[in-house]
Amino acid sequence: MNKILFITAPYHAGVVEVAGRWVPLYMVTVAGACQSAGFECVIYDAMTKDSTHDDVRNVIEATKPDVVAVSTITSTSIDAIKVLKTAKQVNPQIVTIAGGIHASFMYEEIFSQNSCVDYIVVGEGEVTLVELLRCLGQNNDPAQVAGIAYTDQRGTITKTSARPHLKSLDNMPMAWDLLDWDDYTYYILPGSRLGAVATSRGCEFGCTFCSQQKFWQRSWRGRSANDVVREIQLLHGTYLVDVVLLTDDYPTPDRERWESILDKLIALELPVKLLMETRAQDIIRDKDILHKYKAAGIIHIYVGTEGTNQQLLDRIKKEQSVDESIEALRLCREHGIITETSMILGFPDDTRESLQKTIELAKLLNPDFAHFLAIAPWPYADIYQELEPYVEEYDYRRYNLVDPVIKPKNMTRKEIDEAIVDGYRQFYMGRFNNILEIEDLFIRNYMLTAVKRMMEHSFIREKIGRLDQGMPEEMKKILAGMASSAPEKA
C-alpha cells in the first residue's frame, strides 16, 4: 500500500478553462501530506492535459499504483468515479478512494450506484488519507479512521466519526515537485507560468447557493502572513511562477493579517502578479489601503455580486447590497485593478423581463468582466430543497454553471440558454470601444486578450452552436476589431 496515483477527472465545462490551465491545488496538498508520511505519490492532471479516459487507463497501467485517488465536485463527479472504475478494470486489487466536496456529502448515493469505490474521505483530507493508507497497509479495521465512509463486508454503508479541522494551516508539506509545470499558464498573459496558493480555508457567511460554506461548516481559518508569503516566494524562486491565483473563497476577513500579507509582498518586490476574489464589503473597508493591493501585485479581483436585485440577494442570504457591489467595483477600477463579477440566471421565478433587467443592471455595476451563469442546484446546498421541484436535468456533468438544469415556472431551459448568450452579447457589445480608450497599456492588452479568448474559445461559442444560432453580428464586429487591434507589448 505504498504507491498512490492521484488523478483529476478528464472533464471540461469551458468556463474557467477559457482563462488558464489551473493547478489542482487540493491534490498538491493531500499528496504532499502522503509524501511526507513516506508514501510514493504521482499526480496525473488529466483535466489540464485534456486527456481522455483511454489516456487515463494507459497511465494507470503504466504507473501500476496500489491506490488511485480522485477529488470530486458535482460536475466532475461522474468522470471522477469513471476513473476509479477504470482502475478496478486495470487491476481489481487497486484500492480506490474519492474525496472532495461532492463525495463528502453524497457518499451514500455514490456507494449505492458504484461498486468501484472502496473508500470516501469525508471533509478535509490531509490527515485522514494518511491514516487510512496506514490502516489499510497494516490490515487494520478502517472503522478506527475518523473522517471516512465505506461499505463494510455486510454491504452496509458506514460513516465513521467526523474528523476535526486542522488547527493550523501553516507549514503544510506541498507536492509541488509532482506537477508538470509547463502545463500551467494563464492565457491572458501569454508565456506566463501559473501557480496557486490558498491563504485560508472556509467562509463564515451563509449564502444558500454556495457549497463551500457548508463544506467548511461556516468556519474560517487563515494561514499566517509569513507562511503565505513564503509559499509565493517558493513558487517564484523554485518553479518560476509569475502569476498566482489565490484560491480562497474569502482571503480578507482578518484585515490585520491581510494587510501584513500585502506589506510583506510589497517589501519583497517579487515580479509576481496575483489574481483573487473577495467580498464587496472588504474592498470598501480597505479603501484606504487599496494602493497596497496594487503594489503587492494584485491585478484582478473577482467580486461575487451574484445578482442585481436586492430581493434576490436577500433570498440567497448574500448579506450584501447592490450599492456595496457598485462601490467596491468602482474603488477597484479607481486603483487600476481589473474587476470581474457574475450574475446567476435561471431561478424558478425568472422571466424574460427579469433577466433583461438583470443584464441592464449588470451594465450599471460596470465591472471589466461580467459572466452570466446558470444556477446549479448542488444536491447538498441549502437552496436545493427550494430548487428541486424545478430540476429537469439529473446528469451531474451539466451542473457546471453553464448548462441550465432547472426550468423556471414561466420559461424553458432553452430560453435560459438564450438569455445567457444575450447577456454576454449585450454586455460586451459596448465594451470594445471602451477597451481601446484605456490609457494603461497593460490593462488594455489584458482586456483585449481576455475578451477575444472568451468569444473564440469559451462555452459561449459552443452554446451558440447548440442553439442553432449564428455568431451575432455584434460579436463578429468585435472580433474583427480585435484582430486589427492586436495587443502591443507592454
C-alpha positions as CSV (number, residue, x, y, z in Angstrom):
1,M,0.0,0.0,0.0
2,N,2.8,2.4,-0.9
3,K,2.2,3.9,-4.4
4,I,-0.7,6.4,-4.7
5,L,-1.8,7.8,-8.1
6,F,-3.8,11.0,-7.8
7,I,-5.9,11.7,-11.0
8,T,-8.0,14.7,-11.9
9,A,-11.2,13.9,-13.7
10,P,-10.9,14.3,-17.5
11,Y,-13.8,16.7,-17.5
12,H,-14.3,20.0,-19.3
13,A,-17.0,22.6,-18.9
14,G,-15.5,25.5,-20.8
15,V,-15.8,28.2,-18.1
16,V,-12.6,28.7,-16.1
17,E,-10.6,26.8,-18.6
18,V,-11.0,29.7,-21.0
19,A,-8.6,31.8,-19.0
20,G,-6.0,29.3,-18.0
21,R,-4.8,25.8,-17.1
22,W,-5.1,25.7,-13.3
23,V,-3.0,23.8,-10.7
24,P,-5.0,21.1,-8.9
25,L,-4.1,22.6,-5.5
26,Y,-6.0,20.2,-3.3
27,M,-4.2,17.3,-4.8
28,V,-0.9,19.0,-4.3
29,T,-1.8,19.5,-0.6
30,V,-3.0,15.9,0.0
31,A,-0.2,14.3,-2.0
32,G,2.2,16.5,0.0
33,A,0.9,15.0,3.2
34,C,1.2,11.5,1.9
35,Q,4.7,12.1,0.6
36,S,5.7,13.5,4.0
37,A,4.4,10.3,5.6
38,G,6.6,8.2,3.4
39,F,4.3,7.2,0.5
40,E,5.3,7.3,-3.1
41,C,2.9,9.7,-4.9
42,V,2.1,10.6,-8.5
43,I,-0.2,13.3,-9.8
44,Y,-1.7,12.9,-13.2
45,D,-3.7,16.0,-14.1
46,A,-6.0,14.6,-16.8
47,M,-8.2,17.7,-16.9
48,T,-5.3,20.1,-17.6
49,K,-3.7,17.7,-20.1
50,D,-7.0,17.4,-22.0
51,S,-6.8,13.7,-21.6
52,T,-9.4,11.1,-22.5
53,H,-10.5,8.1,-20.3
54,D,-8.3,5.9,-22.6
55,D,-5.3,8.1,-21.7
56,V,-6.2,7.6,-18.0
57,R,-6.3,3.9,-18.5
58,N,-2.9,3.9,-20.1
59,V,-1.4,5.9,-17.2
60,I,-2.9,3.6,-14.6
61,E,-1.5,0.6,-16.5
62,A,2.0,2.2,-16.8
63,T,2.1,3.5,-13.2
64,K,0.9,0.3,-11.5
65,P,-0.3,2.1,-8.4
66,D,-1.5,0.4,-5.2
67,V,-4.1,3.2,-4.7
68,V,-5.9,5.5,-7.2
69,A,-7.5,8.6,-5.6
70,V,-9.7,11.3,-7.1
71,S,-11.3,14.5,-5.9
72,T,-14.9,15.5,-6.8
73,I,-17.1,18.5,-7.3
74,T,-20.6,17.8,-8.5
75,S,-19.9,18.5,-12.2
76,T,-16.7,16.3,-12.3
77,S,-18.1,13.5,-10.1
78,I,-19.3,11.2,-12.9
79,D,-15.9,11.3,-14.7
80,A,-14.0,11.0,-11.4
81,I,-15.9,7.9,-10.5
82,K,-15.3,6.5,-14.0
83,V,-11.6,6.9,-13.3
84,L,-12.0,4.6,-10.3
85,K,-14.0,2.2,-12.4
86,T,-11.1,2.1,-14.9
87,A,-8.6,1.5,-12.1
88,K,-10.6,-1.6,-11.0
89,Q,-10.8,-2.8,-14.6
90,V,-7.0,-2.5,-14.9
91,N,-6.4,-4.3,-11.6
92,P,-9.2,-5.2,-9.2
93,Q,-6.6,-5.1,-6.3
94,I,-6.2,-1.4,-6.7
95,V,-7.7,0.4,-3.7
96,T,-9.9,3.3,-4.9
97,I,-10.5,6.4,-2.9
98,A,-12.7,9.5,-3.6
99,G,-12.7,12.8,-1.8
100,G,-13.8,16.4,-2.3
101,I,-17.0,18.2,-1.6
102,H,-19.4,16.1,-3.7
103,A,-18.2,12.8,-2.4
104,S,-18.2,14.1,1.2
105,F,-21.9,14.9,1.0
106,M,-23.1,12.3,-1.5
107,Y,-21.3,9.2,-0.3
108,E,-24.5,7.2,0.2
109,E,-25.5,7.9,-3.4
110,I,-22.0,7.1,-4.7
111,F,-21.8,3.8,-2.9
112,S,-25.3,2.8,-3.8
113,Q,-24.6,3.3,-7.5
114,N,-21.0,2.3,-7.8
115,S,-19.2,-0.9,-6.7
116,C,-15.8,0.5,-7.9
117,V,-15.4,2.9,-5.0
118,D,-13.7,1.5,-1.9
119,Y,-13.4,4.5,0.4
120,I,-14.5,8.1,0.5
121,V,-12.6,10.7,2.5
122,V,-15.2,13.0,4.1
123,G,-14.1,16.6,4.7
124,E,-10.5,17.8,5.0
125,G,-8.2,15.0,3.8
126,E,-4.6,15.6,4.7
127,V,-4.6,13.7,8.0
128,T,-7.5,11.3,7.1
129,L,-5.9,9.9,3.9
130,V,-2.6,9.2,5.6
131,E,-4.3,7.4,8.5
132,L,-6.4,5.4,6.1
133,L,-3.4,4.3,4.0
134,R,-1.5,3.3,7.1
135,C,-4.5,1.4,8.4
136,L,-5.0,-0.5,5.1
137,G,-1.3,-1.2,4.9
138,Q,-1.4,-2.9,8.3
139,N,-4.7,-4.7,7.6
140,N,-6.4,-3.0,10.4
141,D,-10.1,-2.1,10.7
142,P,-10.9,1.1,8.8
143,A,-13.7,1.8,11.3
144,Q,-10.9,3.2,13.5
145,V,-10.2,6.0,11.0
146,A,-12.1,9.2,11.6
147,G,-13.5,11.1,8.6
148,I,-14.2,8.3,6.1
149,A,-17.1,6.4,4.6
150,Y,-17.1,2.9,3.1
151,T,-19.2,-0.2,2.5
152,D,-18.5,-2.9,5.1
153,Q,-18.4,-6.7,4.5
154,R,-22.1,-6.9,5.1
155,G,-22.8,-4.3,2.4
156,T,-23.7,-1.7,4.9
157,I,-22.6,1.9,4.2
158,T,-20.6,3.1,7.2
159,K,-19.5,6.6,8.0
160,T,-17.0,7.0,10.8
161,S,-16.8,9.9,13.3
162,A,-16.2,13.3,11.9
163,R,-12.6,14.5,11.5
164,P,-11.9,17.8,13.3
165,H,-10.5,20.6,11.1
166,L,-6.7,21.1,11.2
167,K,-5.8,23.5,13.9
168,S,-3.1,25.2,11.8
169,L,-2.6,25.5,8.0
170,D,1.0,26.7,8.3
171,N,4.0,24.7,7.1
172,M,1.9,22.1,5.3
173,P,4.0,19.9,3.0
174,M,3.2,20.5,-0.6
175,A,3.9,18.1,-3.5
176,W,4.9,20.9,-5.9
177,D,7.6,18.6,-7.4
178,L,4.9,16.3,-8.8
179,L,3.5,18.8,-11.2
180,D,4.4,19.2,-14.9
181,W,4.9,22.9,-14.5
182,D,4.9,23.6,-18.2
183,D,1.2,22.6,-18.2
184,Y,0.2,25.6,-16.1
185,T,-0.3,29.0,-17.7
186,Y,-2.6,32.0,-17.6
187,Y,-3.7,32.5,-21.2
188,I,-4.5,36.2,-20.6
189,L,-0.8,36.8,-20.0
190,P,0.9,34.8,-22.8
191,G,4.1,33.0,-21.7
192,S,3.2,33.1,-18.0
193,R,3.5,30.2,-15.6
194,L,0.6,29.9,-13.2
195,G,0.6,28.8,-9.6
196,A,-1.9,28.6,-6.9
197,V,-1.9,29.5,-3.2
198,A,-4.7,29.1,-0.6
199,T,-4.2,31.7,2.2
200,S,-7.2,30.4,4.1
201,R,-10.0,27.9,4.2
202,G,-13.7,28.5,4.6
203,C,-16.1,31.3,4.9
204,E,-18.4,32.3,7.8
205,F,-21.2,33.6,5.6
206,G,-24.3,31.5,4.8
207,C,-25.1,32.1,1.1
208,T,-27.7,29.4,0.4
209,F,-26.4,28.5,-3.1
210,C,-22.8,28.0,-2.0
211,S,-21.3,24.7,-1.3
212,Q,-18.1,25.9,0.4
213,Q,-19.7,27.4,3.4
214,K,-21.4,24.1,4.1
215,F,-18.3,22.0,3.5
216,W,-16.3,24.1,6.0
217,Q,-19.2,24.4,8.4
218,R,-19.2,28.2,8.2
219,S,-15.8,28.4,9.7
220,W,-12.7,30.3,8.6
221,R,-9.1,29.6,9.2
222,G,-6.2,31.8,7.9
223,R,-2.6,30.9,7.4
224,S,-0.1,33.3,8.9
225,A,1.2,36.1,6.7
226,N,4.7,34.7,6.9
227,D,3.6,31.3,5.7
228,V,1.6,32.7,2.8
229,V,4.4,34.9,1.5
230,R,7.0,32.1,2.0
231,E,5.0,29.9,-0.3
232,I,4.6,32.6,-3.0
233,Q,8.3,33.2,-2.8
234,L,9.0,29.5,-3.1
235,L,6.8,29.1,-6.2
236,H,8.5,32.0,-7.9
237,G,12.1,31.1,-6.9
238,T,11.9,27.4,-7.4
239,Y,9.3,26.8,-10.1
240,L,9.5,30.2,-12.0
241,V,5.8,31.0,-11.3
242,D,5.0,34.6,-12.2
243,V,1.2,34.5,-11.8
244,V,-0.5,33.2,-8.7
245,L,-4.2,32.5,-8.2
246,L,-5.2,33.0,-4.6
247,T,-7.8,30.2,-4.4
248,D,-9.5,31.2,-1.2
249,D,-13.3,31.8,-1.3
250,Y,-12.6,34.6,1.2
251,P,-9.0,35.6,1.9
252,T,-9.6,39.0,3.6
253,P,-11.9,38.9,6.7
254,D,-8.9,39.5,9.1
255,R,-7.7,42.9,8.0
256,E,-4.6,42.9,10.1
257,R,-3.4,39.5,8.7
258,W,-4.4,40.5,5.1
259,E,-2.5,43.9,5.3
260,S,0.5,42.1,6.7
261,I,0.5,39.8,3.7
262,L,0.3,42.8,1.4
263,D,3.1,44.6,3.2
264,K,5.4,41.6,3.1
265,L,4.8,41.1,-0.6
266,I,5.5,44.8,-1.3
267,A,8.8,44.6,0.7
268,L,9.9,41.6,-1.4
269,E,9.2,43.3,-4.7
270,L,8.5,39.9,-6.4
271,P,7.7,40.0,-10.1
272,V,4.5,38.0,-9.5
273,K,1.0,39.0,-10.4
274,L,-1.9,37.9,-8.2
275,L,-5.5,37.0,-9.0
276,M,-8.1,36.8,-6.2
277,E,-11.7,37.1,-5.2
278,T,-13.3,38.7,-2.1
279,R,-16.4,40.3,-0.8
280,A,-17.5,43.8,-1.7
281,Q,-17.6,44.9,2.0
282,D,-13.9,44.1,2.4
283,I,-13.0,46.2,-0.6
284,I,-14.9,49.1,0.8
285,R,-13.4,48.5,4.2
286,D,-9.9,48.6,2.7
287,K,-10.4,51.7,0.5
288,D,-7.5,53.4,2.4
289,I,-5.1,50.5,1.6
290,L,-6.2,49.6,-1.9
291,H,-3.0,51.1,-3.2
292,K,-1.3,48.3,-1.3
293,Y,-3.3,45.7,-3.2
294,K,-1.9,47.1,-6.4
295,A,1.6,47.5,-5.1
296,A,1.6,43.9,-3.8
297,G,0.9,42.6,-7.3
298,I,-2.9,42.2,-7.3
299,I,-4.1,42.8,-10.9
300,H,-7.5,41.2,-11.0
301,I,-10.2,40.8,-8.4
302,Y,-13.4,38.8,-8.7
303,V,-16.2,40.3,-6.5
304,G,-19.1,38.0,-6.0
305,T,-22.2,40.0,-6.8
306,E,-24.4,37.1,-7.9
307,G,-27.4,39.3,-8.7
308,T,-28.5,42.9,-9.3
309,N,-31.8,42.6,-7.4
310,Q,-31.7,43.2,-3.7
311,Q,-34.7,40.9,-3.1
312,L,-32.8,38.0,-4.8
313,L,-29.6,38.8,-2.8
314,D,-31.6,38.7,0.5
315,R,-33.3,35.5,-0.6
316,I,-30.0,33.7,-1.1
317,K,-28.6,35.2,2.1
318,K,-25.8,37.0,0.3
319,E,-25.6,39.7,3.1
320,Q,-24.6,42.3,0.6
321,S,-26.3,45.2,-1.1
322,V,-26.3,46.2,-4.7
323,D,-24.9,49.6,-3.7
324,E,-22.0,47.9,-2.0
325,S,-21.2,45.9,-5.1
326,I,-21.2,49.1,-7.2
327,E,-19.0,50.9,-4.8
328,A,-16.5,48.0,-4.5
329,L,-16.1,47.7,-8.2
330,R,-15.7,51.4,-8.6
331,L,-12.9,51.5,-6.0
332,C,-11.0,48.7,-7.7
333,R,-11.1,50.5,-11.0
334,E,-10.1,53.7,-9.4
335,H,-6.9,51.9,-8.3
336,G,-6.2,50.3,-11.6
337,I,-7.3,46.8,-10.6
338,I,-9.2,44.8,-13.1
339,T,-12.7,43.7,-11.9
340,E,-14.8,40.7,-12.6
341,T,-18.2,39.5,-11.4
342,S,-21.1,37.2,-12.3
343,M,-24.9,37.1,-12.4
344,I,-26.8,34.0,-11.7
345,L,-29.7,33.3,-14.0
346,G,-32.5,30.7,-14.1
347,F,-34.2,30.9,-10.7
348,P,-37.7,29.5,-10.6
349,D,-39.4,32.9,-10.7
350,D,-37.2,34.3,-13.6
351,T,-38.9,35.6,-16.7
352,R,-37.6,37.2,-19.9
353,E,-38.3,40.6,-18.4
354,S,-36.5,39.9,-15.1
355,L,-33.5,38.5,-17.0
356,Q,-33.3,41.6,-19.2
357,K,-33.4,43.7,-16.1
358,T,-30.5,41.7,-14.7
359,I,-28.5,42.3,-17.8
360,E,-29.2,46.0,-17.7
361,L,-28.2,46.3,-14.1
362,A,-25.0,44.3,-14.8
363,K,-24.0,47.2,-17.1
364,L,-24.7,49.6,-14.2
365,L,-22.3,47.6,-12.0
366,N,-19.8,48.3,-14.7
367,P,-17.2,45.6,-14.0
368,D,-14.5,44.9,-16.5
369,F,-15.7,41.4,-17.0
370,A,-19.2,40.1,-16.3
371,H,-20.4,36.5,-16.5
372,F,-23.9,35.2,-16.9
373,L,-24.2,31.8,-15.3
374,A,-27.0,29.3,-14.8
375,I,-27.9,28.4,-11.2
376,A,-26.6,25.0,-10.3
377,P,-28.6,23.1,-7.7
378,W,-25.9,21.4,-5.8
379,P,-27.8,18.5,-4.2
380,Y,-26.3,19.3,-0.8
381,A,-26.6,23.1,-0.9
382,D,-29.1,24.8,1.4
383,I,-31.1,26.1,-1.6
384,Y,-31.6,22.7,-3.1
385,Q,-35.0,22.0,-1.5
386,E,-36.3,25.2,-3.0
387,L,-35.0,24.3,-6.4
388,E,-35.6,20.6,-6.5
389,P,-39.2,20.8,-7.9
390,Y,-37.9,22.6,-10.9
391,V,-34.9,20.3,-11.7
392,E,-35.2,18.8,-15.2
393,E,-31.6,17.6,-15.7
394,Y,-30.1,14.9,-13.5
395,D,-26.8,14.5,-15.3
396,Y,-24.2,15.9,-12.9
397,R,-21.9,16.8,-15.7
398,R,-24.4,19.6,-16.5
399,Y,-24.2,21.1,-13.0
400,N,-21.4,23.4,-14.2
401,L,-22.9,26.9,-14.1
402,V,-23.0,26.8,-17.9
403,D,-25.9,24.5,-18.7
404,P,-29.4,25.3,-17.3
405,V,-30.6,22.3,-15.3
406,I,-33.8,23.7,-13.8
407,K,-36.8,25.0,-15.6
408,P,-38.3,28.3,-14.3
409,K,-42.1,28.4,-13.9
410,N,-42.6,30.6,-17.0
411,M,-39.5,29.8,-19.1
412,T,-37.9,26.9,-20.9
413,R,-34.3,25.9,-20.3
414,K,-33.6,26.8,-23.9
415,E,-34.8,30.3,-23.1
416,I,-32.3,30.5,-20.2
417,D,-29.6,29.4,-22.6
418,E,-30.6,32.2,-25.0
419,A,-30.6,34.7,-22.1
420,I,-27.1,33.7,-21.1
421,V,-25.8,34.3,-24.7
422,D,-27.8,37.5,-24.9
423,G,-26.2,38.7,-21.6
424,Y,-22.7,38.2,-23.0
425,R,-23.7,39.8,-26.3
426,Q,-25.3,42.9,-24.7
427,F,-22.6,43.4,-22.1
428,Y,-19.5,43.0,-24.3
429,M,-21.1,44.8,-27.3
430,G,-20.5,48.1,-25.6
431,R,-17.1,47.2,-24.1
432,F,-14.8,47.1,-27.2
433,N,-14.6,50.8,-27.9
434,N,-14.1,51.5,-24.1
435,I,-11.2,49.0,-24.1
436,L,-9.5,50.8,-26.9
437,E,-9.7,54.0,-24.9
438,I,-7.9,52.6,-21.8
439,E,-4.7,54.5,-21.4
440,D,-2.9,51.9,-19.3
441,L,-1.2,49.7,-21.9
442,F,-1.1,46.6,-19.6
443,I,-4.8,46.8,-18.8
444,R,-5.8,47.5,-22.4
445,N,-3.8,44.5,-23.7
446,Y,-5.1,42.3,-20.9
447,M,-8.7,43.2,-21.7
448,L,-8.3,42.7,-25.4
449,T,-6.7,39.3,-24.9
450,A,-9.3,38.2,-22.4
451,V,-12.4,39.2,-24.3
452,K,-11.1,37.8,-27.6
453,R,-10.3,34.5,-25.9
454,M,-13.7,34.4,-24.2
455,M,-15.5,34.8,-27.6
456,E,-13.4,32.5,-29.6
457,H,-12.7,29.6,-27.2
458,S,-15.3,29.6,-24.5
459,F,-18.6,27.8,-23.8
460,I,-20.4,30.8,-25.4
461,R,-19.4,29.7,-28.9
462,E,-20.5,26.2,-28.2
463,K,-23.8,27.4,-26.7
464,I,-24.5,29.4,-29.8
465,G,-24.0,26.3,-31.9
466,R,-26.3,24.3,-29.7
467,L,-29.0,26.9,-30.1
468,D,-28.7,26.7,-33.9
469,Q,-27.8,30.4,-34.0
470,G,-25.1,32.0,-36.0
471,M,-22.5,34.2,-34.3
472,P,-24.3,37.5,-33.6
473,E,-23.2,40.3,-35.9
474,E,-22.1,42.4,-32.9
475,M,-19.7,39.7,-31.8
476,K,-18.3,39.3,-35.3
477,K,-17.6,43.1,-35.4
478,I,-15.9,43.0,-32.0
479,L,-13.7,40.1,-33.1
480,A,-12.9,41.8,-36.4
481,G,-12.0,44.9,-34.5
482,M,-9.8,43.0,-32.1
483,A,-8.0,41.3,-35.0
484,S,-7.0,44.8,-36.2
485,S,-6.1,45.9,-32.7
486,A,-3.6,43.2,-31.7
487,P,-2.2,43.9,-28.2
488,E,1.0,45.8,-28.2
489,K,3.9,44.8,-26.0
490,A,3.5,46.5,-22.6
